[in-house]
Amino acid sequence: MKVNIWSDVRCPFCYIGKHKFEKALEKFPHKEEVNVNWFSFQLDPNIKTDPETSDAEHLAKSKGMSKEQVEQMLNGAVQMGKEMGLNLNFDKTKVANSFHAHRLIQLGKTKGLDSEVEEALFKSHFEEGKNIDDRMTLREIGKSAGLKDEDLDRMLFTDEFAEKVEDDQVHAAEIGVRGVPFFVFDNKYAVSGAQPVEAFLEVLNKTWEERKNK
């Protein structure tokens, strides 16, 4: 069974959704036969990296909201994260364009490490407050996920995988992806958002049964 996931590492619900899906996968009796593929999607391709500004501050400025209003708005994501054992800190996250982070994921994909790279990027951005648009930071993240120095240097100092990131975005538009996370099961069923674990498990079982009865 194939599961394709469109995601942006700047999206807190993508981080939460990843963990909810993985928890469902752990409960799925045929998990060893599920092939998970990560695809790139930038929610804001034009955002300018500003490591001196947190996501909370950026949101307040761009929306004309007070700090209290922003905290109230983000509290839902923080609570959802805590339920999955994640410690999202929007006062710590740095405003960063995710394009080069997506190139790193594409490199990881060629080595079967895309899920590991995704996880390392999410943790670095949302929990450790690292700048995911900084070359040396991306190199460190890539190494922590199991990528080799020579592959990282080639990717980071060229435009390798840039076209692949753009292709993923085009593909998303073609199949009607409007937001992320977006999960597609065997090119048949789609699930949008960080749905409950049970919802993911239900779709996994349904897709498996239909595949088995073909």
Backbone torsions as a table, in degrees:
resi	resn	phi	psi	omega
1	MET	NA	140.5	-178.1
2	LYS	-113.0	133.5	174.5
3	VAL	-123.7	117.9	177.7
4	ASN	-102.0	132.3	-176.5
5	ILE	-126.5	121.1	172.4
6	TRP	-93.2	134.1	-171.5
7	SER	-155.1	155.0	172.1
8	ASP	-125.2	130.8	-176.4
9	VAL	-71.4	-4.8	173.4
10	ARG	-93.6	0.7	-175.7
11	CYS	-100.2	114.4	-178.2
12	PRO	-62.6	-33.4	-178.8
13	PHE	-73.1	-21.0	173.2
14	CYS	-70.9	-39.8	176.8
15	TYR	-63.3	-48.5	179.6
16	ILE	-64.7	-44.3	-179.4
17	GLY	-61.9	-36.7	177.2
18	LYS	-59.2	-45.7	-178.0
19	HIS	-71.1	-34.8	177.3
20	LYS	-66.9	-43.6	178.2
21	PHE	-62.8	-44.0	-179.1
22	GLU	-65.3	-33.2	176.6
23	LYS	-67.0	-39.8	176.9
24	ALA	-64.6	-40.5	-179.4
25	LEU	-62.3	-36.6	178.1
26	GLU	-62.4	-30.4	-179.2
27	LYS	-86.6	-10.4	-176.3
28	PHE	-81.8	122.3	-174.0
29	PRO	-64.5	-17.3	-178.8
30	HIS	-112.4	31.3	-174.0
31	LYS	-58.9	-29.8	-178.8
32	GLU	-68.0	-16.1	-179.1
33	GLU	-103.9	15.8	177.6
34	VAL	-103.2	125.0	179.4
35	ASN	-104.1	110.7	-177.2
36	VAL	-98.4	129.0	-179.9
37	ASN	-124.3	130.3	-179.6
38	TRP	-98.4	136.2	-179.5
39	PHE	-122.0	149.9	-175.9
40	SER	-85.2	139.7	175.6
41	PHE	-152.2	121.2	177.2
42	GLN	-100.9	118.3	177.8
43	LEU	-66.5	-34.4	179.2
44	ASP	-138.3	83.8	-177.3
45	PRO	-63.0	-20.2	-174.1
46	ASN	-98.0	0.8	-178.6
47	ILE	-63.6	138.5	-179.2
48	LYS	-95.9	132.6	179.8
49	THR	-64.1	130.6	178.4
50	ASP	-144.1	86.4	-175.6
51	PRO	-64.3	-10.4	178.6
52	GLU	-87.8	-5.8	-177.0
53	THR	-119.4	134.4	177.4
54	SER	-83.7	163.2	177.1
55	ASP	-61.0	-37.3	179.3
56	ALA	-63.4	-44.1	178.9
57	GLU	-65.3	-41.8	179.5
58	HIS	-61.6	-43.6	-179.9
59	LEU	-63.6	-42.2	179.6
60	ALA	-61.6	-43.8	-179.3
61	LYS	-68.5	-46.4	-175.0
62	SER	-70.5	-28.8	-178.0
63	LYS	-102.6	-5.2	-178.8
64	GLY	66.0	39.2	-176.8
65	MET	-110.2	157.4	175.5
66	SER	-79.3	165.0	178.4
67	LYS	-60.8	-38.5	-179.7
68	GLU	-64.8	-41.2	179.2
69	GLN	-64.7	-40.9	179.0
70	VAL	-64.7	-45.1	179.7
71	GLU	-59.7	-41.2	178.6
72	GLN	-64.4	-39.5	-179.4
73	MET	-66.7	-38.8	-175.8
74	LEU	-87.7	-11.8	-175.3
75	ASN	-59.2	-35.5	178.8
76	GLY	-59.2	-44.7	179.2
77	ALA	-65.8	-40.4	179.5
78	VAL	-61.1	-45.1	-179.6
79	GLN	-66.0	-43.3	177.4
80	MET	-60.2	-39.3	178.3
81	GLY	-63.1	-44.2	-179.6
82	LYS	-60.0	-37.2	179.6
83	GLU	-62.9	-25.1	179.3
84	MET	-101.9	10.3	178.8
85	GLY	79.9	19.5	-178.9
86	LEU	-106.2	145.0	-177.9
87	ASN	-115.3	78.0	-179.0
88	LEU	-72.3	131.8	-178.6
89	ASN	-132.8	95.3	-175.0
90	PHE	-74.8	-13.3	174.3
91	ASP	-79.8	-15.3	-177.0
92	LYS	-101.6	-30.3	-176.7
93	THR	-62.0	142.8	-178.4
94	LYS	-103.6	138.9	177.8
95	VAL	-66.1	120.3	-176.3
96	ALA	-150.5	135.2	172.9
97	ASN	-68.1	136.3	-172.6
98	SER	-95.7	7.5	-174.6
99	PHE	-58.5	-48.4	-177.5
100	HIS	-71.3	-29.7	173.4
101	ALA	-62.9	-38.1	177.6
102	HIS	-68.1	-33.2	175.4
103	ARG	-64.5	-36.6	177.7
104	LEU	-64.2	-40.7	177.3
105	ILE	-62.5	-40.6	179.5
106	GLN	-63.7	-37.7	174.4
107	LEU	-62.9	-45.9	178.6
108	GLY	-57.8	-36.5	-179.1
109	LYS	-61.9	-36.3	180.0
110	THR	-69.6	-17.2	-179.0
111	LYS	-109.7	7.7	-177.7
112	GLY	70.8	25.2	-176.1
113	LEU	-121.7	20.8	-175.2
114	ASP	-63.9	-38.4	178.8
115	SER	-65.7	-39.7	178.5
116	GLU	-65.9	-40.0	179.0
117	VAL	-67.8	-43.0	176.3
118	GLU	-54.4	-50.5	-177.2
119	GLU	-60.9	-44.2	-179.4
120	ALA	-64.0	-38.3	178.3
121	LEU	-68.1	-44.9	177.9
122	PHE	-57.6	-48.9	-178.2
123	LYS	-62.9	-42.4	-179.5
124	SER	-62.7	-42.3	-177.1
125	HIS	-75.6	-53.2	-170.1
126	PHE	-85.9	-24.7	-176.2
127	GLU	-111.4	-31.3	-175.7
128	GLU	-105.8	-8.1	176.3
129	GLY	66.5	33.5	179.7
130	LYS	-87.8	155.5	178.6
131	ASN	-85.1	104.5	-175.5
132	ILE	-82.3	12.7	173.0
133	ASP	-113.3	11.4	-179.4
134	ASP	-100.5	129.3	-174.7
135	ARG	-56.8	-48.8	-176.5
136	MET	-68.2	-33.5	176.0
137	THR	-66.2	-43.0	178.4
138	LEU	-64.2	-36.2	177.8
139	ARG	-62.7	-44.7	179.4
140	GLU	-63.2	-42.4	179.3
141	ILE	-64.7	-44.4	179.4
142	GLY	-60.7	-42.5	178.9
143	LYS	-64.2	-40.1	-179.4
144	SER	-64.8	-24.6	-179.8
145	ALA	-90.7	-2.6	175.2
146	GLY	106.0	7.3	179.4
147	LEU	-83.1	153.1	-175.7
148	LYS	-89.9	151.4	-177.3
149	ASP	-54.1	-47.2	-174.9
150	GLU	-65.7	-36.5	178.2
151	ASP	-69.1	-40.2	179.5
152	LEU	-65.1	-45.1	-179.4
153	ASP	-63.9	-40.0	178.4
154	ARG	-62.4	-43.4	-179.0
155	MET	-69.0	-46.5	-173.0
156	LEU	-69.0	-29.1	-175.8
157	PHE	-107.5	16.3	171.8
158	THR	-134.8	-171.9	175.8
159	ASP	-103.3	24.1	-179.7
160	GLU	-54.6	135.7	178.5
161	PHE	74.0	0.8	177.7
162	ALA	-60.8	-43.6	-179.6
163	GLU	-64.9	-35.3	-179.5
164	LYS	-66.2	-40.1	177.1
165	VAL	-60.5	-45.1	-179.5
166	GLU	-66.0	-38.5	178.3
167	ASP	-62.1	-40.8	178.9
168	ASP	-61.3	-39.6	-179.5
169	GLN	-66.2	-40.8	178.2
170	VAL	-64.5	-44.7	179.1
171	HIS	-59.3	-40.5	178.8
172	ALA	-60.1	-44.3	179.4
173	ALA	-63.3	-37.8	-178.1
174	GLU	-65.0	-33.1	-179.0
175	ILE	-98.3	6.7	173.0
176	GLY	87.1	23.1	177.6
177	VAL	-73.7	122.4	179.6
178	ARG	-107.2	-25.3	-179.5
179	GLY	-153.2	168.3	-178.4
180	VAL	-129.7	157.4	6.0
181	PRO	-74.2	151.4	-179.7
182	PHE	-136.4	119.4	-173.9
183	PHE	-110.9	131.8	176.8
184	VAL	-122.4	122.0	-176.2
185	PHE	-100.9	114.0	178.7
186	ASP	52.4	34.6	-179.8
187	ASN	55.1	27.4	-174.1
188	LYS	-126.5	-49.2	-177.3
189	TYR	-116.2	139.0	-180.0
190	ALA	-117.4	140.4	175.2
191	VAL	-127.9	126.2	-178.5
192	SER	-110.2	134.4	176.0
193	GLY	92.3	174.2	179.9
194	ALA	-85.1	75.7	-176.1
195	GLN	-72.3	163.9	177.1
196	PRO	-59.7	153.5	179.4
197	VAL	-53.4	-42.8	-177.9
198	GLU	-61.4	-34.9	-179.9
199	ALA	-66.6	-42.7	177.4
200	PHE	-63.9	-42.7	-179.0
201	LEU	-63.5	-38.7	179.1
202	GLU	-61.9	-43.4	-179.9
203	VAL	-69.8	-37.3	176.2
204	LEU	-59.2	-47.1	-179.4
205	ASN	-65.2	-43.1	-179.5
206	LYS	-63.0	-45.4	179.9
207	THR	-63.7	-41.1	179.9
208	TRP	-63.6	-45.5	-178.5
209	GLU	-62.6	-42.3	-179.9
210	GLU	-68.9	-35.3	177.6
211	ARG	-66.7	-41.6	-178.1
212	LYS	-67.2	-33.8	-175.0
213	ASN	-91.0	7.5	179.2
214	LYS	-63.9	NA	NA
